[in-house]
Amino acid sequence: MKESYENEILFPKISSSTGMDIILEFTYTGSIKEESLNKDIIESFRAANYFQLLELREFIIKTIKTTNYTNNYSPELLFKAVNIRRYILLNLLVLAVATIPLNKYY
């Protein structure tokens, strides 16, 4: 196996170290600090999805629903999430963006 003679393992679906940091924190502690998700919540969701960590995925969705993400960051999150094939997250972000008044950004 390639991993036996190389010093690192690459995960092609995870594009930043933030996602791996979240996965490692969750794997070792069984929980995640909400402030850890502030760095890149979409990448964290993508990593949780890649490793099939359903509990972490649900926590991320709950965090998006209950925090100020929907009011302040929904357009940016939606832009980042377009390539994710998990419709739960996409639908949540689309609904949040749909409730933002159009004149807010002008």
Number of C-alpha atoms within 10 A of each C-alpha: 5 8 9 8 7 8 7 9 9 8 11 7 12 16 13 13 12 18 21 17 14 24 22 13 14 17 13 9 9 11 14 18 10 12 8 14 19 11 12 16 24 23 23 26 26 21 25 23 17 13 10 11 15 12 12 22 18 15 15 21 17 11 16 23 16 10 11 11 18 21 14 13 14 22 18 13 21 20 12 14 20 12 10 16 11 13 11 12 22 18 12 17 24 16 12 20 20 12 11 15 8 9 6 6 6 4
